[in-house]
Amino acid sequence: MHDHEEQFGFELGETEPNAVYSPNLAEIREDLNGILNEARSATETAPWDARTMRYNKIVFLQMTK
């Protein structure tokens, strides 16, 4: 019979918890403000090419969450 701490080859004993990730909110705000300032400074032409526009659109929405 297997030891009670091992089952199917996986260690089920005590392990250290995974590190928790906490985002740097000041850095996120700075990045968001940078994107907003670029967009606000646009006059007759878009400030970004199509690829950068798609990227900023996706990243901006994710960062605001």
PQR file with spaces between the fields and no chain letter, atoms N, CA, C, O and H, PARSE charges and radii, in Angstrom:
ATOM       1  N    MET     1       0.841   -1.193    0.000 -0.4000 1.5000
ATOM       2  CA   MET     1       0.000    0.000    0.000 -0.0000 2.0000
ATOM       3  C    MET     1       0.880    1.250    0.000  0.5500 1.7000
ATOM       4  O    MET     1       1.979    1.244    0.554 -0.5500 1.4000
ATOM       5  N    HIS     2       0.392    2.309   -0.621 -0.4000 1.5000
ATOM       6  CA   HIS     2       1.137    3.569   -0.684 -0.0000 2.0000
ATOM       7  C    HIS     2       1.058    4.318    0.636  0.5500 1.7000
ATOM       8  O    HIS     2       0.108    4.162    1.402 -0.5500 1.4000
ATOM       9  H    HIS     2      -0.500    2.314   -1.071  0.4000 1.0000
ATOM      10  N    ASP     3       2.075    5.133    0.886 -0.4000 1.5000
ATOM      11  CA   ASP     3       2.063    6.015    2.035 -0.0000 2.0000
ATOM      12  C    ASP     3       0.893    6.990    1.885  0.5500 1.7000
ATOM      13  O    ASP     3       0.565    7.379    0.764 -0.5500 1.4000
ATOM      14  H    ASP     3       2.847    5.260    0.263  0.4000 1.0000
ATOM      15  N    HIS     4       0.263    7.390    2.978 -0.4000 1.5000
ATOM      16  CA   HIS     4      -0.918    8.263    2.882 -0.0000 2.0000
ATOM      17  C    HIS     4      -0.607    9.640    2.304  0.5500 1.7000
ATOM      18  O    HIS     4      -1.526   10.329    1.860 -0.5500 1.4000
ATOM      19  H    HIS     4       0.530    7.074    3.889  0.4000 1.0000
ATOM      20  N    GLU     5       0.660   10.066    2.294 -0.4000 1.5000
ATOM      21  CA   GLU     5       1.010   11.374    1.724 -0.0000 2.0000
ATOM      22  C    GLU     5       1.281   11.317    0.231  0.5500 1.7000
ATOM      23  O    GLU     5       1.455   12.361   -0.398 -0.5500 1.4000
ATOM      24  H    GLU     5       1.406    9.506    2.654  0.4000 1.0000
ATOM      25  N    GLU     6       1.319   10.146   -0.343 -0.4000 1.5000
ATOM      26  CA   GLU     6       1.576   10.018   -1.769 -0.0000 2.0000
ATOM      27  C    GLU     6       0.423    9.279   -2.419  0.5500 1.7000
ATOM      28  O    GLU     6      -0.010    8.236   -1.928 -0.5500 1.4000
ATOM      29  H    GLU     6       1.178    9.298    0.168  0.4000 1.0000
ATOM      30  N    GLN     7      -0.062    9.805   -3.496 -0.4000 1.5000
ATOM      31  CA   GLN     7      -1.140    9.151   -4.209 -0.0000 2.0000
ATOM      32  C    GLN     7      -0.918    9.393   -5.697  0.5500 1.7000
ATOM      33  O    GLN     7      -0.835   10.536   -6.145 -0.5500 1.4000
ATOM      34  H    GLN     7       0.290   10.652   -3.895  0.4000 1.0000
ATOM      35  N    PHE     8      -0.826    8.329   -6.439 -0.4000 1.5000
ATOM      36  CA   PHE     8      -0.622    8.389   -7.887 -0.0000 2.0000
ATOM      37  C    PHE     8       0.638    9.177   -8.262  0.5500 1.7000
ATOM      38  O    PHE     8       0.697    9.784   -9.331 -0.5500 1.4000
ATOM      39  H    PHE     8      -0.893    7.400   -6.075  0.4000 1.0000
ATOM      40  N    GLY     9       1.631    9.166   -7.392 -0.4000 1.5000
ATOM      41  CA   GLY     9       2.880    9.836   -7.695 -0.0000 2.0000
ATOM      42  C    GLY     9       2.902   11.320   -7.388  0.5500 1.7000
ATOM      43  O    GLY     9       3.913   11.979   -7.631 -0.5500 1.4000
ATOM      44  H    GLY     9       1.583    8.673   -6.524  0.4000 1.0000
ATOM      45  N    PHE    10       1.821   11.860   -6.863 -0.4000 1.5000
ATOM      46  CA   PHE    10       1.775   13.279   -6.520 -0.0000 2.0000
ATOM      47  C    PHE    10       1.952   13.438   -5.022  0.5500 1.7000
ATOM      48  O    PHE    10       1.325   12.727   -4.237 -0.5500 1.4000
ATOM      49  H    PHE    10       1.000   11.325   -6.666  0.4000 1.0000
ATOM      50  N    GLU    11       2.790   14.353   -4.635 -0.4000 1.5000
ATOM      51  CA   GLU    11       3.002   14.636   -3.224 -0.0000 2.0000
ATOM      52  C    GLU    11       1.812   15.432   -2.701  0.5500 1.7000
ATOM      53  O    GLU    11       1.523   16.525   -3.190 -0.5500 1.4000
ATOM      54  H    GLU    11       3.299   14.930   -5.272  0.4000 1.0000
ATOM      55  N    LEU    12       1.135   14.889   -1.723 -0.4000 1.5000
ATOM      56  CA   LEU    12      -0.028   15.574   -1.153 -0.0000 2.0000
ATOM      57  C    LEU    12       0.262   16.104    0.244  0.5500 1.7000
ATOM      58  O    LEU    12      -0.633   16.596    0.931 -0.5500 1.4000
ATOM      59  H    LEU    12       1.369   14.002   -1.326  0.4000 1.0000
ATOM      60  N    GLY    13       1.519   15.999    0.658 -0.4000 1.5000
ATOM      61  CA   GLY    13       1.905   16.496    1.972 -0.0000 2.0000
ATOM      62  C    GLY    13       1.955   18.006    1.981  0.5500 1.7000
ATOM      63  O    GLY    13       1.443   18.669    1.079 -0.5500 1.4000
ATOM      64  H    GLY    13       2.246   15.599    0.100  0.4000 1.0000
ATOM      65  N    GLU    14       2.571   18.531    3.001 -0.4000 1.5000
ATOM      66  CA   GLU    14       2.642   19.985    3.123 -0.0000 2.0000
ATOM      67  C    GLU    14       3.590   20.565    2.078  0.5500 1.7000
ATOM      68  O    GLU    14       4.721   20.102    1.927 -0.5500 1.4000
ATOM      69  H    GLU    14       2.987   17.993    3.734  0.4000 1.0000
ATOM      70  N    THR    15       3.132   21.555    1.380 -0.4000 1.5000
ATOM      71  CA   THR    15       3.941   22.272    0.401 -0.0000 2.0000
ATOM      72  C    THR    15       3.795   23.761    0.675  0.5500 1.7000
ATOM      73  O    THR    15       2.834   24.194    1.311 -0.5500 1.4000
ATOM      74  H    THR    15       2.214   21.932    1.503  0.4000 1.0000
ATOM      75  N    GLU    16       4.739   24.526    0.197 -0.4000 1.5000
ATOM      76  CA   GLU    16       4.652   25.971    0.367 -0.0000 2.0000
ATOM      77  C    GLU    16       3.618   26.527   -0.599  0.5500 1.7000
ATOM      78  O    GLU    16       3.544   26.079   -1.743 -0.5500 1.4000
ATOM      79  H    GLU    16       5.519   24.174   -0.319  0.4000 1.0000
ATOM      80  N    PRO    17       2.823   27.486   -0.166 -0.5600 1.5000
ATOM      81  CA   PRO    17       1.802   28.069   -1.063  0.2800 2.0000
ATOM      82  C    PRO    17       2.474   28.845   -2.194  0.5500 1.7000
ATOM      83  O    PRO    17       3.598   29.330   -2.062 -0.5500 1.4000
ATOM      84  N    ASN    18       1.757   28.947   -3.296 -0.4000 1.5000
ATOM      85  CA   ASN    18       2.244   29.723   -4.436 -0.0000 2.0000
ATOM      86  C    ASN    18       2.309   31.193   -4.062  0.5500 1.7000
ATOM      87  O    ASN    18       1.516   31.679   -3.255 -0.5500 1.4000
ATOM      88  H    ASN    18       0.844   28.553   -3.403  0.4000 1.0000
ATOM      89  N    ALA    19       3.256   31.888   -4.654 -0.4000 1.5000
ATOM      90  CA   ALA    19       3.383   33.320   -4.407 -0.0000 2.0000
ATOM      91  C    ALA    19       2.170   34.046   -4.988  0.5500 1.7000
ATOM      92  O    ALA    19       1.684   33.697   -6.063 -0.5500 1.4000
ATOM      93  H    ALA    19       3.899   31.493   -5.309  0.4000 1.0000
ATOM      94  N    VAL    20       1.698   35.038   -4.282 -0.4000 1.5000
ATOM      95  CA   VAL    20       0.548   35.809   -4.724 -0.0000 2.0000
ATOM      96  C    VAL    20       1.051   37.023   -5.501  0.5500 1.7000
ATOM      97  O    VAL    20       1.954   37.728   -5.050 -0.5500 1.4000
ATOM      98  H    VAL    20       2.094   35.322   -3.408  0.4000 1.0000
ATOM      99  N    TYR    21       0.462   37.257   -6.664 -0.4000 1.5000
ATOM     100  CA   TYR    21       0.841   38.397   -7.490 -0.0000 2.0000
ATOM     101  C    TYR    21      -0.065   39.572   -7.173  0.5500 1.7000
ATOM     102  O    TYR    21      -1.289   39.458   -7.238 -0.5500 1.4000
ATOM     103  H    TYR    21      -0.271   36.684   -7.029  0.4000 1.0000
ATOM     104  N    SER    22       0.529   40.681   -6.834 -0.4000 1.5000
ATOM     105  CA   SER    22      -0.212   41.918   -6.626 -0.0000 2.0000
ATOM     106  C    SER    22       0.295   42.936   -7.641  0.5500 1.7000
ATOM     107  O    SER    22       1.475   43.286   -7.634 -0.5500 1.4000
ATOM     108  H    SER    22       1.524   40.773   -6.781  0.4000 1.0000
ATOM     109  N    PRO    23      -0.588   43.409   -8.511 -0.5600 1.5000
ATOM     110  CA   PRO    23      -0.146   44.365   -9.534  0.2800 2.0000
ATOM     111  C    PRO    23       0.249   45.701   -8.907  0.5500 1.7000
ATOM     112  O    PRO    23      -0.268   46.095   -7.861 -0.5500 1.4000
ATOM     113  N    ASN    24       1.162   46.374   -9.562 -0.4000 1.5000
ATOM     114  CA   ASN    24       1.582   47.708   -9.136 -0.0000 2.0000
ATOM     115  C    ASN    24       0.580   48.704   -9.718  0.5500 1.7000
ATOM     116  O    ASN    24       0.644   49.040  -10.901 -0.5500 1.4000
ATOM     117  H    ASN    24       1.582   46.054  -10.411  0.4000 1.0000
ATOM     118  N    LEU    25      -0.335   49.166   -8.886 -0.4000 1.5000
ATOM     119  CA   LEU    25      -1.420   50.031   -9.364 -0.0000 2.0000
ATOM     120  C    LEU    25      -0.917   51.368   -9.894  0.5500 1.7000
ATOM     121  O    LEU    25      -1.493   51.915  -10.834 -0.5500 1.4000
ATOM     122  H    LEU    25      -0.386   48.892   -7.925  0.4000 1.0000
ATOM     123  N    ALA    26       0.139   51.894   -9.311 -0.4000 1.5000
ATOM     124  CA   ALA    26       0.687   53.163   -9.793 -0.0000 2.0000
ATOM     125  C    ALA    26       1.230   53.001  -11.212  0.5500 1.7000
ATOM     126  O    ALA    26       1.066   53.888  -12.049 -0.5500 1.4000
ATOM     127  H    ALA    26       0.607   51.450   -8.547  0.4000 1.0000
ATOM     128  N    GLU    27       1.875   51.870  -11.476 -0.4000 1.5000
ATOM     129  CA   GLU    27       2.407   51.618  -12.818 -0.0000 2.0000
ATOM     130  C    GLU    27       1.276   51.434  -13.831  0.5500 1.7000
ATOM     131  O    GLU    27       1.376   51.894  -14.968 -0.5500 1.4000
ATOM     132  H    GLU    27       2.008   51.149  -10.795  0.4000 1.0000
ATOM     133  N    ILE    28       0.210   50.766  -13.420 -0.4000 1.5000
ATOM     134  CA   ILE    28      -0.933   50.573  -14.311 -0.0000 2.0000
ATOM     135  C    ILE    28      -1.590   51.910  -14.628  0.5500 1.7000
ATOM     136  O    ILE    28      -1.923   52.181  -15.782 -0.5500 1.4000
ATOM     137  H    ILE    28       0.129   50.392  -12.496  0.4000 1.0000
ATOM     138  N    ARG    29      -1.776   52.739  -13.617 -0.4000 1.5000
ATOM     139  CA   ARG    29      -2.369   54.066  -13.844 -0.0000 2.0000
ATOM     140  C    ARG    29      -1.505   54.888  -14.799  0.5500 1.7000
ATOM     141  O    ARG    29      -2.018   55.583  -15.677 -0.5500 1.4000
ATOM     142  H    ARG    29      -1.506   52.519  -12.680  0.4000 1.0000
ATOM     143  N    GLU    30      -0.199   54.801  -14.618 -0.4000 1.5000
ATOM     144  CA   GLU    30       0.718   55.541  -15.488 -0.0000 2.0000
ATOM     145  C    GLU    30       0.588   55.074  -16.942  0.5500 1.7000
ATOM     146  O    GLU    30       0.555   55.895  -17.859 -0.5500 1.4000
ATOM     147  H    GLU    30       0.218   54.237  -13.906  0.4000 1.0000
ATOM     148  N    ASP    31       0.514   53.756  -17.148 -0.4000 1.5000
ATOM     149  CA   ASP    31       0.353   53.218  -18.502 -0.0000 2.0000
ATOM     150  C    ASP    31      -0.986   53.643  -19.111  0.5500 1.7000
ATOM     151  O    ASP    31      -1.045   54.040  -20.275 -0.5500 1.4000
ATOM     152  H    ASP    31       0.541   53.089  -16.403  0.4000 1.0000
ATOM     153  N    LEU    32      -2.056   53.558  -18.320 -0.4000 1.5000
ATOM     154  CA   LEU    32      -3.376   53.960  -18.813 -0.0000 2.0000
ATOM     155  C    LEU    32      -3.407   55.444  -19.160  0.5500 1.7000
ATOM     156  O    LEU    32      -3.961   55.834  -20.187 -0.5500 1.4000
ATOM     157  H    LEU    32      -2.008   53.236  -17.374  0.4000 1.0000
ATOM     158  N    ASN    33      -2.816   56.264  -18.307 -0.4000 1.5000
ATOM     159  CA   ASN    33      -2.772   57.706  -18.590 -0.0000 2.0000
ATOM     160  C    ASN    33      -1.966   57.996  -19.848  0.5500 1.7000
ATOM     161  O    ASN    33      -2.309   58.905  -20.604 -0.5500 1.4000
ATOM     162  H    ASN    33      -2.366   55.946  -17.472  0.4000 1.0000
ATOM     163  N    GLY    34      -0.907   57.240  -20.082 -0.4000 1.5000
ATOM     164  CA   GLY    34      -0.121   57.415  -21.296 -0.0000 2.0000
ATOM     165  C    GLY    34      -0.943   57.140  -22.540  0.5500 1.7000
ATOM     166  O    GLY    34      -0.890   57.897  -23.509 -0.5500 1.4000
ATOM     167  H    GLY    34      -0.628   56.502  -19.468  0.4000 1.0000
ATOM     168  N    ILE    35      -1.708   56.049  -22.512 -0.4000 1.5000
ATOM     169  CA   ILE    35      -2.567   55.705  -23.649 -0.0000 2.0000
ATOM     170  C    ILE    35      -3.627   56.790  -23.845  0.5500 1.7000
ATOM     171  O    ILE    35      -3.868   57.235  -24.968 -0.5500 1.4000
ATOM     172  H    ILE    35      -1.750   55.434  -21.724  0.4000 1.0000
ATOM     173  N    LEU    36      -4.257   57.211  -22.749 -0.4000 1.5000
ATOM     174  CA   LEU    36      -5.287   58.256  -22.836 -0.0000 2.0000
ATOM     175  C    LEU    36      -4.732   59.571  -23.364  0.5500 1.7000
ATOM     176  O    LEU    36      -5.361   60.224  -24.197 -0.5500 1.4000
ATOM     177  H    LEU    36      -4.062   56.849  -21.837  0.4000 1.0000
ATOM     178  N    ASN    37      -3.568   59.956  -22.887 -0.4000 1.5000
ATOM     179  CA   ASN    37      -2.968   61.220  -23.348 -0.0000 2.0000
ATOM     180  C    ASN    37      -2.641   61.181  -24.833  0.5500 1.7000
ATOM     181  O    ASN    37      -2.838   62.169  -25.540 -0.5500 1.4000
ATOM     182  H    ASN    37      -3.058   59.426  -22.210  0.4000 1.0000
ATOM     183  N    GLU    38      -2.144   60.045  -25.309 -0.4000 1.5000
ATOM     184  CA   GLU    38      -1.875   59.917  -26.746 -0.0000 2.0000
ATOM     185  C    GLU    38      -3.158   60.033  -27.551  0.5500 1.7000
ATOM     186  O    GLU    38      -3.199   60.714  -28.575 -0.5500 1.4000
ATOM     187  H    GLU    38      -1.984   59.242  -24.735  0.4000 1.0000
ATOM     188  N    ALA    39      -4.213   59.358  -27.078 -0.4000 1.5000
ATOM     189  CA   ALA    39      -5.490   59.398  -27.790 -0.0000 2.0000
ATOM     190  C    ALA    39      -6.079   60.813  -27.777  0.5500 1.7000
ATOM     191  O    ALA    39      -6.611   61.277  -28.785 -0.5500 1.4000
ATOM     192  H    ALA    39      -4.179   58.804  -26.246  0.4000 1.0000
ATOM     193  N    ARG    40      -5.982   61.482  -26.647 -0.4000 1.5000
ATOM     194  CA   ARG    40      -6.540   62.840  -26.540 -0.0000 2.0000
ATOM     195  C    ARG    40      -5.773   63.857  -27.385  0.5500 1.7000
ATOM     196  O    ARG    40      -6.340   64.854  -27.833 -0.5500 1.4000
ATOM     197  H    ARG    40      -5.550   61.105  -25.828  0.4000 1.0000
ATOM     198  N    SER    41      -4.481   63.599  -27.599 -0.4000 1.5000
ATOM     199  CA   SER    41      -3.677   64.547  -28.364 -0.0000 2.0000
ATOM     200  C    SER    41      -3.863   64.395  -29.869  0.5500 1.7000
ATOM     201  O    SER    41      -3.342   65.200  -30.641 -0.5500 1.4000
ATOM     202  H    SER    41      -4.021   62.789  -27.235  0.4000 1.0000
ATOM     203  N    ALA    42      -4.595   63.378  -30.290 -0.4000 1.5000
ATOM     204  CA   ALA    42      -4.813   63.165  -31.727 -0.0000 2.0000
ATOM     205  C    ALA    42      -5.647   64.314  -32.291  0.5500 1.7000
ATOM     206  O    ALA    42      -6.594   64.789  -31.663 -0.5500 1.4000
ATOM     207  H    ALA    42      -5.019   62.724  -29.662  0.4000 1.0000
ATOM     208  N    THR    43      -5.272   64.738  -33.475 -0.4000 1.5000
ATOM     209  CA   THR    43      -6.024   65.812  -34.121 -0.0000 2.0000
ATOM     210  C    THR    43      -6.789   65.243  -35.306  0.5500 1.7000
ATOM     211  O    THR    43      -7.886   64.709  -35.138 -0.5500 1.4000
ATOM     212  H    THR    43      -4.503   64.352  -33.985  0.4000 1.0000
ATOM     213  N    GLU    44      -6.229   65.350  -36.486 -0.4000 1.5000
ATOM     214  CA   GLU    44      -6.927   64.856  -37.680 -0.0000 2.0000
ATOM     215  C    GLU    44      -6.579   63.423  -38.030  0.5500 1.7000
ATOM     216  O    GLU    44      -7.328   62.757  -38.744 -0.5500 1.4000
ATOM     217  H    GLU    44      -5.338   65.784  -36.623  0.4000 1.0000
ATOM     218  N    THR    45      -5.457   62.946  -37.539 -0.4000 1.5000
ATOM     219  CA   THR    45      -5.056   61.573  -37.845 -0.0000 2.0000
ATOM     220  C    THR    45      -4.951   60.758  -36.564  0.5500 1.7000
ATOM     221  O    THR    45      -4.728   61.303  -35.483 -0.5500 1.4000
ATOM     222  H    THR    45      -4.848   63.486  -36.959  0.4000 1.0000
ATOM     223  N    ALA    46      -5.112   59.465  -36.697 -0.4000 1.5000
ATOM     224  CA   ALA    46      -5.016   58.571  -35.546 -0.0000 2.0000
ATOM     225  C    ALA    46      -3.572   58.546  -35.041  0.5500 1.7000
ATOM     226  O    ALA    46      -2.636   58.608  -35.839 -0.5500 1.4000
ATOM     227  H    ALA    46      -5.293   59.022  -37.576  0.4000 1.0000
ATOM     228  N    PRO    47      -3.389   58.457  -33.729 -0.5600 1.5000
ATOM     229  CA   PRO    47      -2.031   58.469  -33.180  0.2800 2.0000
ATOM     230  C    PRO    47      -1.293   57.137  -33.356  0.5500 1.7000
ATOM     231  O    PRO    47      -0.082   57.068  -33.145 -0.5500 1.4000
ATOM     232  N    TRP    48      -2.016   56.085  -33.740 -0.4000 1.5000
ATOM     233  CA   TRP    48      -1.414   54.761  -33.855 -0.0000 2.0000
ATOM     234  C    TRP    48      -1.760   54.123  -35.188  0.5500 1.7000
ATOM     235  O    TRP    48      -2.745   54.483  -35.832 -0.5500 1.4000
ATOM     236  H    TRP    48      -2.999   56.142  -33.911  0.4000 1.0000
ATOM     237  N    ASP    49      -0.929   53.164  -35.590 -0.4000 1.5000
ATOM     238  CA   ASP    49      -1.278   52.351  -36.754 -0.0000 2.0000
ATOM     239  C    ASP    49      -2.352   51.346  -36.322  0.5500 1.7000
ATOM     240  O    ASP    49      -2.681   51.268  -35.138 -0.5500 1.4000
ATOM     241  H    ASP    49      -0.129   52.870  -35.066  0.4000 1.0000
ATOM     242  N    ALA    50      -2.893   50.586  -37.258 -0.4000 1.5000
ATOM     243  CA   ALA    50      -4.011   49.680  -36.968 -0.0000 2.0000
ATOM     244  C    ALA    50      -3.638   48.624  -35.928  0.5500 1.7000
ATOM     245  O    ALA    50      -4.444   48.297  -35.057 -0.5500 1.4000
ATOM     246  H    ALA    50      -2.625   50.650  -38.220  0.4000 1.0000
ATOM     247  N    ARG    51      -2.426   48.097  -36.016 -0.4000 1.5000
ATOM     248  CA   ARG    51      -2.008   47.045  -35.078 -0.0000 2.0000
ATOM     249  C    ARG    51      -1.907   47.594  -33.654  0.5500 1.7000
ATOM     250  O    ARG    51      -2.384   46.962  -32.711 -0.5500 1.4000
ATOM     251  H    ARG    51      -1.771   48.363  -36.723  0.4000 1.0000
ATOM     252  N    THR    52      -1.296   48.754  -33.496 -0.4000 1.5000
ATOM     253  CA   THR    52      -1.159   49.366  -32.177 -0.0000 2.0000
ATOM     254  C    THR    52      -2.524   49.746  -31.625  0.5500 1.7000
ATOM     255  O    THR    52      -2.760   49.638  -30.422 -0.5500 1.4000
ATOM     256  H    THR    52      -0.908   49.267  -34.262  0.4000 1.0000
ATOM     257  N    MET    53      -3.417   50.186  -32.490 -0.4000 1.5000
ATOM     258  CA   MET    53      -4.778   50.527  -32.062 -0.0000 2.0000
ATOM     259  C    MET    53      -5.479   49.308  -31.481  0.5500 1.7000
ATOM     260  O    MET    53      -6.089   49.393  -30.415 -0.5500 1.4000
ATOM     261  H    MET    53      -3.225   50.274  -33.467  0.4000 1.0000
ATOM     262  N    ARG    54      -5.399   48.172  -32.174 -0.4000 1.5000
ATOM     263  CA   ARG    54      -6.019   46.937  -31.661 -0.0000 2.0000
ATOM     264  C    ARG    54      -5.404   46.534  -30.324  0.5500 1.7000
ATOM     265  O    ARG    54      -6.114   46.152  -29.394 -0.5500 1.4000
ATOM     266  H    ARG    54      -4.904   48.103  -33.040  0.4000 1.0000
ATOM     267  N    TYR    55      -4.085   46.623  -30.240 -0.4000 1.5000
ATOM     268  CA   TYR    55      -3.384   46.267  -29.011 -0.0000 2.0000
ATOM     269  C    TYR    55      -3.844   47.158  -27.856  0.5500 1.7000
ATOM     270  O    TYR    55      -4.215   46.658  -26.794 -0.5500 1.4000
ATOM     271  H    TYR    55      -3.509   46.934  -30.996  0.4000 1.0000
ATOM     272  N    ASN    56      -3.822   48.476  -28.064 -0.4000 1.5000
ATOM     273  CA   ASN    56      -4.218   49.407  -27.010 -0.0000 2.0000
ATOM     274  C    ASN    56      -5.670   49.218  -26.598  0.5500 1.7000
ATOM     275  O    ASN    56      -6.007   49.353  -25.422 -0.5500 1.4000
ATOM     276  H    ASN    56      -3.521   48.882  -28.927  0.4000 1.0000
ATOM     277  N    LYS    57      -6.515   48.912  -27.542 -0.4000 1.5000
ATOM     278  CA   LYS    57      -7.933   48.698  -27.246 -0.0000 2.0000
ATOM     279  C    LYS    57      -8.112   47.503  -26.311  0.5500 1.7000
ATOM     280  O    LYS    57      -8.896   47.564  -25.364 -0.5500 1.4000
ATOM     281  H    LYS    57      -6.242   48.802  -28.497  0.4000 1.0000
ATOM     282  N    ILE    58      -7.391   46.427  -26.578 -0.4000 1.5000
ATOM     283  CA   ILE    58      -7.493   45.219  -25.750 -0.0000 2.0000
ATOM     284  C    ILE    58      -6.827   45.442  -24.396  0.5500 1.7000
ATOM     285  O    ILE    58      -7.418   45.161  -23.353 -0.5500 1.4000
ATOM     286  H    ILE    58      -6.755   46.378  -27.348  0.4000 1.0000
ATOM     287  N    VAL    59      -5.601   45.948  -24.416 -0.4000 1.5000
ATOM     288  CA   VAL    59      -4.837   46.132  -23.181 -0.0000 2.0000
ATOM     289  C    VAL    59      -5.510   47.141  -22.262  0.5500 1.7000
ATOM     290  O    VAL    59      -5.565   46.935  -21.049 -0.5500 1.4000
ATOM     291  H    VAL    59      -5.121   46.176  -25.262  0.4000 1.0000
ATOM     292  N    PHE    60      -6.015   48.217  -22.823 -0.4000 1.5000
ATOM     293  CA   PHE    60      -6.659   49.251  -22.010 -0.0000 2.0000
ATOM     294  C    PHE    60      -7.839   48.662  -21.241  0.5500 1.7000
ATOM     295  O    PHE    60      -7.988   48.904  -20.043 -0.5500 1.4000
ATOM     296  H    PHE    60      -5.970   48.383  -23.808  0.4000 1.0000
ATOM     297  N    LEU    61      -8.669   47.895  -21.926 -0.4000 1.5000
ATOM     298  CA   LEU    61      -9.830   47.312  -21.265 -0.0000 2.0000
ATOM     299  C    LEU    61      -9.418   46.321  -20.175  0.5500 1.7000
ATOM     300  O    LEU    61     -10.044   46.272  -19.116 -0.5500 1.4000
ATOM     301  H    LEU    61      -8.548   47.699  -22.899  0.4000 1.0000
ATOM     302  N    GLN    62      -8.388   45.547  -20.422 -0.4000 1.5000
ATOM     303  CA   GLN    62      -7.921   44.585  -19.418 -0.0000 2.0000
ATOM     304  C    GLN    62      -7.311   45.293  -18.209  0.5500 1.7000
ATOM     305  O    GLN    62      -7.537   44.887  -17.069 -0.5500 1.4000
ATOM     306  H    GLN    62      -7.880   45.587  -21.282  0.4000 1.0000
ATOM     307  N    MET    63      -6.548   46.336  -18.459 -0.4000 1.5000
ATOM     308  CA   MET    63      -5.899   47.044  -17.349 -0.0000 2.0000
ATOM     309  C    MET    63      -6.896   47.785  -16.466  0.5500 1.7000
ATOM     310  O    MET    63      -6.654   47.963  -15.272 -0.5500 1.4000
ATOM     311  H    MET    63      -6.365   46.665  -19.385  0.4000 1.0000
ATOM     312  N    THR    64      -8.006   48.214  -17.038 -0.4000 1.5000
ATOM     313  CA   THR    64      -8.989   48.939  -16.234 -0.0000 2.0000
ATOM     314  C    THR    64      -9.756   48.022  -15.282  0.5500 1.7000
ATOM     315  O    THR    64     -10.397   48.492  -14.341 -0.5500 1.4000
ATOM     316  H    THR    64      -8.203   48.069  -18.008  0.4000 1.0000
ATOM     317  N    LYS    65      -9.690   46.743  -15.524 -0.4000 1.5000
ATOM     318  CA   LYS    65     -10.362   45.810  -14.607 -0.0000 2.0000
ATOM     319  C    LYS    65      -9.510   45.611  -13.390  0.5500 1.7000
ATOM     320  O    LYS    65      -9.888   44.863  -12.488 -0.5500 1.4000
ATOM     321  H    LYS    65      -9.170   46.361  -16.288  0.4000 1.0000
